[in-house]
Amino acid sequence: MNSNVLTKGFKLANGAAPVACVDIGGTKVAVNIVDDQGIRGKVSEPTATTGTKDALGRQIIRLMGQSCDAAKLPIQRIARVGVASCGPFVLNQGLVELATPNICGGLAGPARGLPNDWKTAPLEAPLRAVFAQVRVENDGIAALEAERRWGALQMDDMPMANCAYVTWSTGVGTGLCVDGHVLRGKNGNAGHAGHLFVSTNNDALCGCGNLGDVEALVAGNAIARRFASAGYADAASLFAAAYGGDAKAIAIIDTLCDVMGRMLYNLIATLDLQRISLGGSVYWHHRDYLLPRLRGAVQGKLPALTDGCELVSAGLGERVGDFGALALVV
């Protein structure tokens, strides 16, 4: 792994026009500016989920102004904007809108508990009204590109040809690369393995409206919904209990790893991968506990496919989202 980007920082070439990086998750939005002085002016706040459906677009533009102010840089100097966002996406007149289960409450309805009735949230159109060059990609694809360029999805300092990035966070998403080609699909939604059906559990409602898909069963917000009544208010309390030897918590986490392991196996079996890089808040904060369990859920199953494919932690760590957006514009 080329770790210089983390140990020495990242700068554009002297005199290069500044770029803006936007990372949109189901929990928070983060914005920073990158120029020949480095990565600067990072600001973040909880993702907008109330008000009119353009609230998220307006939030991003406001945060970009705050980021430029923090970096002491006129917003008019921004040459390009890279946006790494949770999906799925839909296209409206060729421009990306979000149909994201953890943001748009109109997808699953009131039972999901989101405070809006949005079916989509405009994203690309409001940004293009302000900035000339905007690139929007699924955050799994953006993280994949960053991991192939600077992180754990390299071999001999070259991007791997057959690999994936998987985030286990508020939601569950992936970025996929086969034969050196990053997969995107008709609307940029390739890699939404978090919505694979892996269970007939009709008590696990995903924000997309599915019952029993991966995200409904194991995502960070799913853990709180499914297990609060058992005494585990969120992922942090569940893992804390497991670390303390709580047999019930350990059994729950083992079940979560079985589900995630099935998804990882399905990716390997379908795409014949060399390596999968893992990140996201749920995984990253508990990676030492989860990684051997996820490896155990995959290893030994149809060795002709799984032998030679390794599961590793993201080389860019907690900053994979920041560098994912950066990879879109440099």
ROLO-478862 format. One line per 5 residues: number of its first residue (from 1); their letters; for each residue x, y, z of N, C-alpha, C, O. Coordinates in steps of 0.05 Angstrom, whole numbers, plus 5000, padded with zeros to 4 digits. Layout:
NUM) a) X/Y/Z/X/Y/Z/X/Y/Z/X/Y/Z; ...
// end
This chain:
1) mnsnv) 5017/4976/5000/5000/5000/5000/5017/5025/5000/5037/5027/5015; 5010/5044/4984/5024/5070/4984/5012/5087/5006/4991/5099/5003; 5026/5088/5029/5016/5102/5052/5023/5131/5053/5016/5145/5072; 5038/5141/5033/5047/5169/5034/5024/5188/5036/5026/5209/5048; 5001/5181/5023/4978/5199/5023/4968/5204/5051/4956/5225/5057
6) ltkgf) 4971/5184/5069/4963/5188/5097/4985/5200/5115/4979/5217/5131; 5010/5191/5111/5031/5200/5129/5041/5228/5121/5050/5243/5139; 5040/5234/5095/5051/5260/5086/5030/5279/5077/5036/5302/5070; 5005/5270/5075/4984/5286/5065/4983/5287/5035/4999/5274/5022; 4963/5301/5024/4960/5302/4996/4958/5332/4987/4944/5347/5000
11) klang) 4972/5339/4966/4971/5366/4955/4969/5364/4925/4979/5346/4912; 4955/5384/4914/4955/5387/4885/4981/5400/4876/4996/5411/4893; 4987/5399/4851/5011/5412/4840/5010/5442/4845/4989/5454/4846; 5033/5454/4848/5035/5483/4852/5019/5498/4831/5023/5493/4807; 5002/5516/4840/4986/5532/4822/4961/5519/4812/4946/5532/4797
16) aapva) 4956/5493/4819/4933/5480/4809/4908/5492/4821/4908/5500/4844; 4886/5493/4805/4861/5504/4815/4849/5486/4837/4850/5461/4835; 4838/5497/4858/4827/5482/4880/4803/5464/4871/4789/5471/4852; 4799/5442/4885/4776/5425/4880/4762/5421/4907/4774/5424/4928; 4736/5414/4905/4720/5409/4929/4712/5380/4930/4706/5368/4910
21) cvdig) 4713/5368/4954/4706/5340/4958/4682/5339/4977/4683/5350/4999; 4662/5324/4969/4637/5322/4984/4632/5292/4989/4631/5276/4970; 4629/5285/5014/4623/5257/5022/4596/5257/5036/4592/5268/5057; 4576/5244/5023/4549/5243/5033/4543/5215/5044/4543/5196/5028; 4537/5213/5069/4528/5188/5081/4501/5190/5093/4489/5212/5094
26) gtkva) 4490/5168/5101/4464/5168/5113/4463/5182/5140/4442/5191/5149; 4486/5186/5153/4488/5198/5179/4499/5227/5177/4489/5245/5191; 4520/5231/5161/4532/5258/5160/4541/5265/5132/4545/5248/5115; 4544/5291/5127/4556/5302/5103/4582/5316/5110/4582/5331/5130; 4603/5310/5096/4629/5323/5101/4639/5336/5075/4635/5325/5053
31) vnivd) 4651/5360/5078/4661/5375/5055/4689/5385/5062/4694/5394/5084; 4708/5383/5043/4733/5396/5047/4744/5406/5020/4734/5398/4998; 4764/5423/5021/4776/5435/4997/4805/5424/4995/4818/5420/5015; 4814/5418/4970/4841/5409/4965/4854/5428/4945/4842/5433/4924; 4878/5438/4952/4893/5454/4933/4922/5449/4936/4930/5428/4947
36) dqgir) 4940/5467/4927/4968/5462/4929/4979/5465/4958/5003/5461/4962; 4961/5472/4977/4969/5472/5005/4960/5446/5019/4968/5441/5042; 4944/5430/5006/4935/5405/5018/4905/5404/5022/4890/5418/5009; 4897/5386/5039/4868/5382/5046/4861/5401/5069/4873/5399/5090; 4842/5419/5064/4837/5440/5083/4807/5445/5086/4791/5437/5070
41) gkvse) 4801/5459/5108/4774/5470/5112/4752/5449/5114/4730/5453/5105; 4758/5426/5127/4738/5405/5130/4716/5414/5148/4721/5424/5171; 4691/5411/5139/4667/5416/5156/4648/5393/5152/4648/5380/5131; 4632/5387/5173/4613/5365/5170/4590/5371/5189/4592/5385/5209; 4567/5358/5183/4544/5360/5201/4525/5337/5193/4528/5325/5172
46) ptatt) 4505/5331/5210/4486/5310/5204/4472/5315/5177/4466/5337/5170; 4467/5293/5162/4454/5295/5136/4426/5306/5139/4411/5297/5156; 4419/5325/5122/4393/5338/5123/4371/5317/5115/4373/5305/5093; 4351/5314/5131/4329/5295/5125/4302/5308/5131/4282/5294/5131; 4301/5334/5136/4276/5347/5141/4272/5370/5121/4291/5380/5109
51) gtkda) 4247/5379/5119/4241/5402/5101/4234/5392/5073/4225/5370/5070; 4239/5409/5054/4233/5403/5026/4254/5384/5015/4276/5382/5026; 4248/5371/4992/4266/5351/4982/4292/5362/4971/4311/5347/4966; 4294/5389/4968/4320/5400/4960/4338/5408/4983/4358/5421/4980; 4329/5399/5008/4344/5407/5032/4373/5398/5031/4391/5412/5039
56) lgrqi) 4378/5374/5021/4405/5363/5020/4422/5379/5001/4445/5385/5007; 4412/5385/4977/4427/5401/4958/4435/5428/4970/4457/5437/4967; 4416/5441/4983/4421/5467/4995/4441/5465/5018/4458/5482/5021; 4440/5443/5033/4459/5438/5055/4488/5436/5044/4506/5447/5055; 4491/5421/5022/4518/5417/5011/4530/5444/5001/4553/5450/5006
61) irlmg) 4514/5460/4987/4524/5486/4977/4531/5504/5001/4551/5518/5000; 4515/5503/5022/4522/5519/5046/4548/5510/5059/4565/5526/5066; 4551/5483/5061/4575/5472/5073/4600/5478/5056/4621/5482/5067; 4596/5478/5030/4619/5485/5013/4627/5514/5017/4651/5520/5017; 4608/5532/5021/4615/5559/5028/4630/5561/5054/4650/5576/5056
66) qscda) 4622/5546/5074/4635/5545/5100/4663/5534/5098/4682/5543/5110; 4666/5513/5081/4693/5501/5078/4712/5520/5064/4735/5523/5072; 4702/5535/5044/4719/5555/5030/4726/5577/5050/4749/5587/5049; 4707/5586/5066/4714/5606/5086/4735/5597/5105/4754/5612/5112; 4733/5572/5114/4753/5561/5133/4780/5559/5120/4801/5563/5133
71) aklpi) 4781/5554/5094/4806/5552/5079/4815/5579/5069/4836/5581/5056; 4799/5600/5075/4806/5627/5065/4809/5627/5035/4829/5637/5024; 4789/5617/5021/4790/5613/4993/4763/5621/4981/4743/5612/4989; 4763/5639/4961/4737/5647/4948/4725/5622/4935/4738/5608/4920; 4699/5619/4939/4685/5595/4928/4686/5596/4897/4685/5575/4885
76) qriar) 4689/5619/4885/4690/5622/4856/4715/5608/4844/4716/5603/4820; 4735/5603/4861/4760/5591/4851/4757/5560/4848/4775/5548/4837; 4736/5548/4859/4733/5519/4857/4730/5511/4828/4712/5519/4815; 4748/5494/4819/4748/5485/4791/4731/5461/4787/4717/5459/4766; 4731/5442/4805/4716/5417/4802/4705/5409/4829/4717/5414/4850
81) vgvas) 4682/5395/4828/4670/5384/4852/4666/5354/4849/4654/5345/4830; 4677/5339/4868/4673/5310/4868/4654/5303/4891/4659/5311/4914; 4634/5288/4885/4614/5280/4904/4612/5250/4906/4605/5237/4887; 4619/5239/4929/4616/5211/4935/4591/5208/4953/4591/5218/4976; 4571/5195/4943/4545/5194/4958/4535/5166/4960/4537/5149/4942
86) cgpfv) 4522/5161/4983/4507/5136/4985/4484/5137/4965/4474/5158/4958; 4476/5114/4955/4455/5112/4935/4432/5096/4945/4429/5092/4969; 4416/5086/4927/4417/5086/4898/4412/5114/4886/4402/5132/4899; 4418/5116/4860/4413/5140/4845/4390/5135/4825/4385/5113/4816; 4375/5156/4819/4358/5157/4795/4366/5181/4779/4376/5200/4790
91) lnqgl) 4361/5180/4753/4368/5202/4735/4343/5218/4728/4323/5206/4719; 4345/5244/4732/4323/5262/4724/4335/5281/4703/4351/5298/4709; 4327/5277/4678/4338/5292/4655/4369/5289/4655/4383/5308/4649; 4378/5265/4661/4406/5259/4660/4422/5267/4684/4447/5262/4684; 4410/5278/4704/4424/5288/4728/4416/5270/4752/4393/5262/4755
96) velat) 4435/5265/4770/4432/5247/4792/4414/5259/4814/4418/5281/4823; 4394/5243/4821/4379/5248/4846/4382/5223/4864/4386/5201/4854; 4381/5227/4890/4385/5205/4908/4358/5192/4914/4338/5205/4920; 4358/5165/4913/4335/5150/4923/4346/5132/4945/4346/5107/4943; 4356/5145/4966/4372/5132/4986/4356/5124/5010/4343/5141/5022
101) pnicg) 4356/5098/5018/4339/5089/5039/4343/5102/5066/4324/5105/5081; 4367/5112/5072/4372/5124/5098/4368/5154/5097/4374/5168/5117; 4359/5165/5074/4354/5194/5072/4325/5199/5063/4313/5218/5074; 4315/5184/5045/4289/5189/5033/4267/5172/5046/4265/5148/5042; 4251/5185/5063/4231/5170/5079/4207/5160/5063/4192/5144/5074
106) glagp) 4204/5170/5039/4181/5162/5023/4184/5134/5011/4165/5124/4999; 4207/5122/5013/4212/5096/5000/4199/5074/5016/4185/5057/5004; 4203/5073/5041/4192/5051/5058/4167/5060/5073/4153/5044/5085; 4163/5087/5074/4139/5097/5088/4145/5102/5118/4167/5099/5127; 4124/5110/5132/4126/5118/5160/4139/5097/5178/4151/5104/5199
111) arglp) 4135/5072/5172/4146/5051/5189/4176/5052/5192/4187/5043/5212; 4189/5064/5173/4218/5067/5175/4228/5089/5193/4250/5089/5203; 4210/5109/5199/4216/5129/5219/4231/5153/5210/4239/5169/5226; 4236/5156/5184/4249/5180/5174/4230/5203/5173/4206/5200/5166; 4239/5228/5179/4221/5251/5182/4215/5265/5156/4213/5290/5156
116) ndwkt) 4211/5250/5134/4204/5263/5109/4189/5242/5091/4189/5219/5097; 4177/5252/5070/4163/5234/5051/4176/5235/5024/4163/5230/5004; 4202/5242/5023/4216/5244/4997/4218/5217/4984/4225/5197/4997; 4213/5216/4958/4220/5192/4942/4248/5195/4930/4263/5175/4927; 4256/5220/4924/4283/5226/4915/4291/5253/4927/4275/5268/4937
121) aplea) 4318/5257/4927/4329/5283/4936/4348/5293/4914/4368/5280/4908; 4341/5316/4901/4359/5327/4880/4387/5332/4890/4391/5342/4913; 4406/5324/4874/4434/5327/4882/4451/5341/4861/4463/5362/4866; 4452/5330/4837/4470/5340/4817/4460/5367/4806/4476/5385/4801; 4434/5370/4802/4423/5395/4790/4430/5420/4806/4440/5439/4795
126) plrav) 4425/5420/4832/4432/5444/4847/4461/5451/4847/4469/5474/4848; 4478/5430/4847/4507/5435/4846/4516/5446/4819/4533/5464/4818; 4504/5436/4798/4512/5445/4771/4501/5474/4766/4511/5488/4749; 4482/5482/4782/4473/5510/4779/4493/5530/4790/4492/5553/4784; 4512/5519/4806/4532/5537/4819/4560/5531/4808/4576/5550/4805
131) faqvr) 4566/5506/4802/4593/5498/4794/4593/5486/4766/4575/5471/4759; 4613/5492/4750/4614/5484/4722/4620/5454/4719/4609/5441/4702; 4638/5443/4736/4646/5415/4734/4639/5400/4759/4650/5405/4781; 4621/5381/4757/4612/5365/4780/4612/5336/4771/4602/5329/4750; 4625/5319/4788/4624/5290/4783/4612/5276/4807/4622/5279/4830
136) vendg) 4590/5261/4803/4577/5247/4825/4580/5217/4820/4574/5207/4799; 4588/5203/4841/4590/5174/4840/4580/5162/4866/4580/5175/4887; 4571/5138/4864/4565/5123/4888/4589/5122/4907/4611/5119/4897; 4584/5124/4933/4607/5126/4951/4624/5100/4952/4647/5101/4957; 4611/5078/4945/4626/5053/4944/4645/5053/4920/4668/5044/4923
141) iaale) 4636/5064/4897/4654/5066/4874/4676/5086/4880/4700/5081/4873; 4670/5109/4892/4690/5129/4899/4711/5117/4918/4735/5121/4914; 4702/5103/4938/4721/5090/4957/4738/5069/4943/4762/5066/4949; 4726/5054/4925/4740/5034/4910/4763/5047/4894/4785/5038/4894; 4757/5069/4881/4777/5083/4865/4800/5093/4883/4823/5092/4876
146) aerrw) 4792/5104/4907/4813/5113/4925/4830/5090/4936/4854/5093/4937; 4817/5068/4943/4832/5045/4953/4851/5033/4931/4872/5023/4937; 4842/5034/4906/4859/5024/4884/4882/5043/4878/4903/5035/4869; 4878/5069/4884/4898/5089/4878/4918/5092/4901/4942/5095/4896; 4908/5092/4925/4925/5099/4948/4924/5078/4971/4940/5080/4989
151) galqm) 4905/5059/4970/4900/5043/4994/4907/5014/4991/4928/5007/4980; 4889/4997/5000/4895/4968/5003/4889/4952/4978/4895/4928/4977; 4877/4964/4957/4871/4949/4933/4892/4954/4911/4885/4961/4888; 4917/4951/4920/4940/4954/4902/4957/4929/4904/4957/4915/4924; 4971/4923/4882/4990/4901/4882/5015/4912/4867/5013/4920/4844
156) ddmpm) 5038/4912/4881/5062/4923/4869/5058/4951/4861/5067/4959/4839; 5044/4967/4878/5039/4995/4873/5022/5000/4848/5022/5023/4837; 5008/4980/4839/4989/4983/4816/4961/4976/4825/4958/4958/4841; 4941/4989/4814/4913/4982/4821/4907/4953/4814/4914/4944/4793; 4893/4939/4832/4885/4912/4827/4863/4911/4806/4847/4930/4804
161) ancay) 4863/4890/4791/4844/4888/4768/4817/4875/4777/4797/4881/4765; 4817/4859/4797/4793/4844/4806/4790/4847/4836/4801/4832/4851; 4774/4866/4844/4773/4873/4872/4747/4888/4879/4731/4894/4861; 4742/4892/4904/4718/4906/4913/4724/4921/4939/4742/4914/4954; 4709/4942/4943/4708/4956/4969/4681/4952/4980/4661/4954/4966
166) vtwst) 4679/4946/5006/4654/4942/5020/4653/4960/5044/4672/4959/5061; 4632/4975/5047/4628/4991/5071/4606/4979/5088/4584/4973/5078; 4611/4976/5114/4591/4967/5134/4588/4991/5153/4604/4994/5172; 4568/5006/5149/4565/5031/5163/4535/5036/5169/4521/5016/5176; 4526/5061/5167/4497/5066/5170/4482/5048/5151/4461/5037/5157
171) gvgtg) 4493/5045/5126/4483/5027/5106/4505/5007/5099/4526/5007/5111; 4499/4991/5079/4519/4971/5069/4521/4975/5038/4501/4973/5024; 4545/4981/5029/4548/4985/5000/4575/4975/4990/4592/4968/5006; 4578/4974/4964/4603/4963/4952/4610/4979/4928/4593/4992/4915; 4636/4977/4920/4646/4985/4895/4660/4961/4882/4674/4947/4897
176) lcvdg) 4656/4957/4857/4665/4932/4844/4683/4938/4820/4678/4957/4805; 4705/4922/4817/4723/4925/4794/4729/4897/4784/4738/4879/4799; 4724/4892/4758/4729/4866/4745/4745/4871/4720/4738/4888/4703; 4767/4856/4717/4785/4858/4694/4794/4887/4689/4798/4896/4667; 4798/4901/4711/4808/4928/4710/4787/4949/4704/4793/4973/4701
181) hvlrg) 4762/4941/4702/4740/4959/4696/4722/4963/4720/4712/4944/4731; 4720/4988/4729/4701/4995/4751/4673/4993/4740/4666/5005/4720; 4656/4978/4754/4629/4973/4745/4611/4995/4754/4612/5003/4778; 4594/5006/4736/4576/5028/4743/4546/5021/4738/4529/5027/4755; 4540/5009/4715/4512/5003/4709/4497/5026/4697/4508/5048/4693
186) kngna) 4472/5022/4690/4457/5041/4674/4453/5068/4689/4452/5088/4675; 4450/5068/4715/4446/5092/4730/4468/5097/4751/4464/5113/4769; 4490/5083/4748/4512/5086/4768/4507/5071/4793/4519/5077/4814; 4489/5051/4793/4482/5036/4817/4494/5009/4820/4488/4995/4839; 4512/5001/4802/4525/4975/4805/4539/4974/4832/4552/4993/4841
191) ghagh) 4536/4952/4846/4549/4948/4872/4530/4951/4895/4540/4952/4918; 4504/4953/4891/4486/4956/4914/4480/4928/4926/4456/4920/4929; 4501/4915/4934/4498/4888/4945/4485/4889/4973/4476/4868/4983; 4484/4912/4985/4470/4915/5011/4441/4909/5009/4427/4904/5029; 4430/4908/4984/4402/4903/4980/4397/4875/4968/4376/4870/4957
196) lfvst) 4417/4858/4970/4413/4830/4963/4395/4817/4985/4398/4823/5008; 4377/4800/4976/4361/4785/4995/4377/4761/5005/4386/4745/4990; 4379/4759/5032/4394/4737/5044/4378/4723/5066/4387/4705/5079; 4353/4732/5070/4337/4722/5092/4308/4726/5086/4300/4743/5071; 4291/4709/5099/4262/4713/5098/4252/4726/5123/4228/4724/5130
201) nndal) 4270/4739/5138/4263/4753/5163/4245/4777/5157/4254/4797/5147; 4219/4774/5162/4200/4795/5155/4198/4816/5176/4182/4835/5174; 4215/4814/5197/4216/4836/5217/4237/4856/5211/4239/4877/5224; 4254/4851/5191/4277/4868/5185/4269/4885/5160/4272/4876/5138; 4260/4910/5165/4251/4928/5144/4274/4947/5137/4284/4962/5153
206) cgcgn) 4282/4946/5111/4302/4965/5101/4289/4991/5094/4265/4992/5089; 4304/5012/5094/4294/5038/5086/4285/5039/5057/4270/5057/5049; 4294/5020/5041/4285/5019/5013/4258/5006/5010/4246/5007/4988; 4248/4993/5031/4223/4979/5031/4225/4949/5030/4206/4935/5034; 4250/4939/5025/4254/4910/5025/4252/4899/5054/4257/4913/5073
211) lgdve) 4244/4874/5055/4245/4859/5081/4265/4837/5079/4263/4820/5061; 4285/4838/5096/4304/4816/5097/4328/4819/5079/4341/4799/5073; 4334/4843/5069/4359/4845/5054/4383/4850/5073/4379/4853/5097; 4407/4851/5063/4431/4853/5079/4430/4877/5097/4435/4876/5121; 4424/4900/5085/4424/4925/5100/4403/4925/5122/4408/4935/5144
216) alvag) 4380/4913/5117/4359/4912/5137/4368/4895/5161/4358/4899/5183; 4386/4877/5156/4394/4858/5177/4418/4867/5193/4420/4862/5217; 4438/4880/5180/4464/4884/5193/4473/4913/5194/4492/4919/5209; 4461/4932/5179/4470/4959/5179/4470/4972/5207/4456/4963/5225; 4486/4993/5210/4487/5006/5236/4460/5014/5247/4455/5009/5271
221) naiar) 4444/5026/5231/4417/5034/5241/4399/5010/5244/4380/5011/5260; 4404/4988/5230/4387/4964/5233/4393/4951/5260/4375/4939/5273; 4418/4952/5269/4425/4940/5295/4409/4953/5317/4398/4940/5334; 4407/4980/5316/4392/4994/5336/4362/4986/5335/4349/4982/5355; 4351/4985/5310/4323/4978/5308/4317/4950/5316/4296/4945/5329
226) rfasa) 4334/4932/5310/4328/4903/5315/4334/4895/5343/4320/4877/5353; 4354/4907/5357/4363/4895/5382/4360/4914/5406/4369/4907/5427; 4348/4938/5402/4345/4956/5425/4328/4942/5446/4333/4946/5470; 4308/4927/5438/4290/4915/5458/4304/4893/5474/4295/4885/5495; 4327/4883/5463/4343/4863/5477/4364/4876/5495/4379/4862/5508
231) gyada) 4364/4903/5496/4382/4917/5514/4407/4929/5500/4425/4939/5513; 4407/4928/5473/4430/4939/5458/4420/4962/5441/4409/4958/5420; 4425/4986/5452/4413/5010/5440/4425/5017/5413/4412/5030/5396; 4449/5009/5408/4463/5015/5383/4486/4996/5379/4491/4978/5396; 4500/4999/5357/4522/4980/5351/4544/4982/5373/4555/4961/5381
236) aslfa) 4549/5006/5383/4570/5009/5403/4564/4993/5428/4581/4980/5439; 4539/4994/5437/4532/4980/5462/4531/4950/5457/4538/4934/5475; 4524/4941/5433/4524/4913/5427/4553/4902/5428/4558/4881/5440; 4571/4916/5415/4599/4906/5415/4611/4909/5443/4627/4891/5450; 4605/4930/5458/4615/4932/5485/4607/4908/5502/4623/4898/5517
241) aaygg) 4582/4900/5498/4572/4877/5514/4587/4851/5505/4594/4835/5522; 4592/4848/5479/4606/4825/5470/4635/4824/5480/4645/4803/5488; 4648/4848/5480/4675/4849/5491/4676/4841/5520/4696/4831/5530; 4654/4846/5534/4652/4839/5562/4644/4810/5568/4641/4802/5591; 4640/4795/5546/4634/4767/5549/4604/4760/5549/4597/4737/5555
246) dakai) 4587/4779/5542/4558/4774/5541/4552/4754/5519/4556/4760/5495; 4543/4731/5526/4539/4709/5507/4518/4716/5487/4520/4709/5463; 4497/4730/5495/4475/4738/5476/4486/4757/5455/4479/4755/5432; 4502/4777/5464/4513/4796/5445/4532/4783/5426/4532/4789/5402; 4548/4764/5436/4567/4749/5419/4551/4734/5398/4559/4733/5374
251) aiidt) 4529/4721/5406/4513/4705/5387/4501/4723/5366/4499/4716/5342; 4492/4747/5374/4480/4766/5354/4501/4774/5334/4496/4774/5310; 4525/4781/5343/4546/4790/5325/4554/4767/5306/4560/4772/5283; 4555/4743/5317/4562/4720/5300/4541/4717/5277/4548/4710/5255; 4516/4722/5284/4495/4721/5264/4498/4743/5243/4494/4739/5219
256) lcdvm) 4505/4767/5253/4510/4789/5234/4533/4783/5215/4532/4789/5191; 4554/4770/5226/4577/4763/5209/4569/4741/5189/4580/4741/5167; 4551/4723/5197/4542/4703/5178/4528/4716/5154/4533/4709/5131; 4511/4736/5160/4497/4751/5138/4517/4765/5121/4516/4763/5096; 4535/4781/5133/4555/4796/5117/4573/4777/5102/4581/4782/5080
261) grmly) 4580/4755/5115/4597/4735/5102/4584/4723/5077/4598/4719/5057; 4558/4719/5078/4544/4709/5055/4545/4729/5032/4549/4722/5009; 4542/4755/5039/4544/4775/5018/4571/4775/5006/4574/4777/4981; 4592/4774/5022/4620/4774/5012/4625/4750/4995/4637/4752/4974; 4616/4727/5004/4619/4702/4988/4605/4705/4961/4616/4698/4940
266) nliat) 4581/4716/4961/4566/4720/4936/4581/4738/4916/4582/4733/4892; 4594/4759/4927/4610/4776/4910/4634/4761/4898/4640/4763/4874; 4647/4746/4915/4671/4731/4906/4662/4710/4885/4675/4708/4864; 4641/4696/4890/4632/4675/4872/4622/4686/4846/4625/4674/4825; 4610/4710/4846/4599/4722/4822/4621/4735/4805/4620/4734/4781
271) ldlqr) 4641/4748/4818/4660/4765/4804/4688/4754/4803/4705/4765/4789; 4694/4732/4818/4721/4720/4818/4742/4740/4826/4760/4747/4811; 4739/4750/4851/4755/4772/4861/4782/4763/4873/4784/4740/4882; 4801/4781/4873/4827/4777/4886/4827/4787/4915/4839/4774/4932; 4814/4809/4920/4815/4821/4946/4791/4839/4951/4780/4851/4932
276) islgg) 4781/4839/4975/4760/4857/4984/4770/4874/5007/4780/4863/5027; 4768/4900/5004/4776/4919/5024/4751/4928/5040/4730/4934/5028; 4753/4928/5067/4730/4933/5084/4733/4958/5100/4754/4964/5111; 4712/4974/5100/4712/4999/5116/4684/5005/5126/4666/4987/5127; 4679/5030/5134/4654/5038/5145/4655/5038/5175/4670/5023/5187
281) svywh) 4638/5054/5188/4640/5059/5216/4635/5034/5233/4650/5029/5252; 4615/5017/5226/4611/4993/5242/4635/4975/5240/4645/4965/5260; 4644/4970/5216/4668/4953/5213/4693/4965/5225/4707/4952/5240; 4698/4990/5219/4724/5002/5226/4728/5003/5256/4750/4997/5266; 4708/5010/5271/4711/5013/5300/4713/4985/5314/4721/4984/5337
286) hrdyl) 4707/4964/5299/4708/4937/5311/4722/4918/5293/4716/4894/5293; 4741/4928/5277/4753/4912/5256/4769/4888/5267/4769/4867/5255; 4782/4892/5290/4798/4870/5301/4780/4846/5309/4789/4823/5308; 4756/4853/5318/4737/4832/5326/4723/4820/5301/4718/4796/5300; 4717/4837/5281/4700/4828/5259/4716/4814/5237/4706/4795/5225
291) lprlr) 4740/4823/5231/4754/4813/5208/4758/4782/5209/4753/4769/5189; 4768/4771/5231/4772/4742/5231/4745/4727/5229/4744/4705/5218; 4723/4738/5239/4697/4725/5237/4687/4726/5208/4676/4707/5198; 4692/4748/5194/4683/4750/5166/4701/4732/5149/4690/4719/5130; 4726/4731/5154/4743/4712/5140/4734/4683/5144/4733/4668/5125
296) gavqg) 4726/4677/5169/4717/4650/5175/4691/4643/5161/4685/4620/5155; 4674/4664/5156/4649/4659/5142/4652/4653/5113/4634/4643/5100; 4675/4661/5102/4680/4658/5073/4698/4634/5067/4694/4619/5048; 4719/4631/5083/4740/4612/5077/4729/4583/5077/4712/4576/5093; 4738/4567/5058/4730/4539/5056/4705/4534/5040/4699/4511/5035
301) klpal) 4691/4555/5032/4667/4551/5017/4674/4552/4987/4682/4574/4977; 4672/4530/4973/4680/4527/4945/4708/4539/4941/4711/4560/4929; 4728/4525/4950/4755/4536/4949/4765/4544/4922/4781/4562/4919; 4754/4532/4900/4762/4540/4873/4757/4569/4869/4771/4582/4853; 4737/4580/4882/4730/4609/4880/4742/4626/4902/4751/4648/4898
306) tdgce) 4741/4615/4927/4748/4632/4950/4778/4631/4956/4789/4651/4967; 4792/4610/4949/4821/4610/4953/4834/4631/4935/4827/4635/4912; 4852/4646/4947/4865/4667/4932/4851/4694/4933/4860/4713/4920; 4828/4695/4947/4815/4721/4952/4818/4727/4981/4809/4712/4998; 4829/4750/4987/4833/4758/5015/4815/4781/5023/4809/4798/5007
311) lvsag) 4807/4781/5048/4792/4803/5060/4811/4819/5077/4826/4808/5094; 4812/4845/5073/4831/4863/5088/4816/4888/5097/4795/4895/5086; 4827/4901/5116/4817/4927/5125/4825/4949/5105/4847/4947/5093; 4809/4969/5102/4814/4991/5083/4841/5004/5090/4847/5011/5113; 4858/5007/5069/4884/5020/5074/4882/5049/5081/4900/5059/5094
316) lgerv) 4860/5062/5073/4856/5090/5080/4840/5094/5105/4835/5117/5113; 4833/5073/5119/4821/5075/5145/4796/5091/5146/4779/5089/5128; 4794/5108/5167/4770/5124/5170/4768/5147/5150/4748/5160/5148; 4790/5152/5135/4790/5174/5116/4783/5165/5087/4786/5180/5068; 4774/5140/5085/4768/5130/5058/4747/5146/5044/4747/5149/5020
321) gdfga) 4727/5157/5059/4707/5174/5047/4718/5200/5036/4711/5208/5014; 4736/5213/5051/4748/5237/5042/4764/5232/5016/4762/5247/4997; 4780/5211/5017/4797/5205/4994/4780/5194/4970/4788/5196/4947; 4757/5182/4976/4740/5174/4955/4730/5197/4938/4731/5196/4914; 4721/5218/4951/4712/5242/4937/4735/5254/4922/4732/5264/4899
326) lalvv) 4759/5254/4934/4783/5266/4921/4790/5250/4896/4798/5262/4876; 4788/5224/4897/4795/5207/4874/4778/5214/4850/4786/5208/4827; 4755/5225/4854/4737/5232/4831/4746/5257/4816/4737/5261/4793; 4763/5273/4828/4769/5299/4815/4799/5304/4811/4807/5326/4803; 4817/5284/4817/4845/5288/4813/4855/5265/4795/4879/5264/4789
// end
